[in-house]
């Protein structure tokens, strides 16, 4: 058993997106700061309506997937396919942009806390032009596994714990993404299998915790080195953190805003398709 250790720390920086929503961005803060197959990781969280009320009006995407995890709050998703989904406490919106989608994500509250994450997951070249799709995953459909005093939520992927195989709300995919939300009890220790050959990170968003004895930074993507296990330790007050992993694609990435392809020519085609109203055709 080889424990993974922290190889790189990417502190999230404060910025804004959409119509002025305040966020903290770790992966994706520049096009050089990525972790194949993941393009971007945003944390949002505020109890001030001015920080989120303008939301994300209608905008296009092509070539990747977005995964929005709402810890607390209420947001409505609508897209050109006619999908409408209420993203509320503990729910997940998993959207495949594929060849093209135009959607909006708008707050359905004008006060109180809105808190969560959005992750961008790249698609290999062979899948970038597939049909767009959307999944609205309810909180009760996300498996929870109790391990001693800690709780593991399996948003995506499969995990073996205590001799049992558990499957998340989303499984499969060419990059086999693993997406966990873990609540560590105070002073606890938790060891998870994490297959070698997958790129992986830990994102601490509440409390204190460590990986293989090295303290994690709050609101930072701690990219892990090679190994086949992940050893987590909870701090004196416990912690909440994300574990995200996936098989690297290893292909060129050319991004222009909401379009992510493998060549400049494909980006130019996406822009032309959008201008001509053919992005989603």
MOLIN-V302630 format. One record per pair of residues at least 24 apart in sequence whose C-alpha atoms are under 6 Angstrom apart, sorted by sequence separation. I is the first residue (numbers start at 1). J is the second residue. If there is no record, write none. Layout:
# MOLIN-V302630
I,J  I,J
This chain:
# MOLIN-V302630
68,92  79,103  155,179  200,224  209,233  68,93  78,103  155,180  209,234  67,93  78,104  154,180  209,235  67,94  77,104  142,169  153,180  208,235  66,94  77,105  153,181  22,51  66,95  76,105  99,128  21,51  65,95  76,106  98,128  99,129  152,182  21,52  65,96  75,106  98,129  99,130  151,182  196,227  207,238  208,239  65,97  75,107  98,130  151,183  196,228  207,239  64,97  75,108  98,131  150,183  195,228  206,239  74,108  98,132  150,184  194,228  206,240  19,54  62,97  63,98  97,132  150,185  193,228  194,229  205,240  19,55  61,97  62,98  96,132  149,185  193,229  205,241  19,56  62,99  96,133  192,229  204,241  18,56  62,100  95,133  192,230  203,241  61,100  95,134  191,230  203,242  61,101  94,134  191,231  202,242  60,101  73,114  94,135  190,231  202,243  60,102  72,114  93,135  190,232  201,243  59,102  72,115  93,136  189,232  201,244  59,103  71,115  189,233  200,244  58,103  71,116  92,137  188,233  200,245  58,104  70,116  91,137  188,234  199,245  57,104  69,116  91,138  187,234  199,246  56,104  69,117  91,139  186,234  187,235  198,246  56,105  68,117  90,139  186,235  187,236  198,247  56,106  68,118  184,234  186,236  55,106  67,118  186,237  55,107  67,119  186,238  66,119  185,238  66,120  184,238  65,120  184,239  65,121  183,239  64,121  183,240  64,122  182,240  64,123  182,241  181,241  49,110  181,242  49,111  180,242  180,243  179,243  47,112  63,128  179,244  47,113  178,244  46,113  178,245  46,114  177,245  45,114  177,246  45,115  176,246  44,115  175,246  44,116  175,247  43,116  43,117  42,117  42,118  41,118  41,119  40,119  40,120  39,120  38,120  39,121  38,121  38,122  37,122  100,279  101,280  100,280  61,258  62,259  63,260  61,259  63,261  12,219  12,220  11,220  10,220  10,221  37,248  9,221  36,248  37,249  9,222  8,222  8,223  7,223  6,223  7,224  6,224  7,225  5,224  5,225  4,225  4,226  4,227  3,227  2,227  2,228  3,229  4,230  3,230
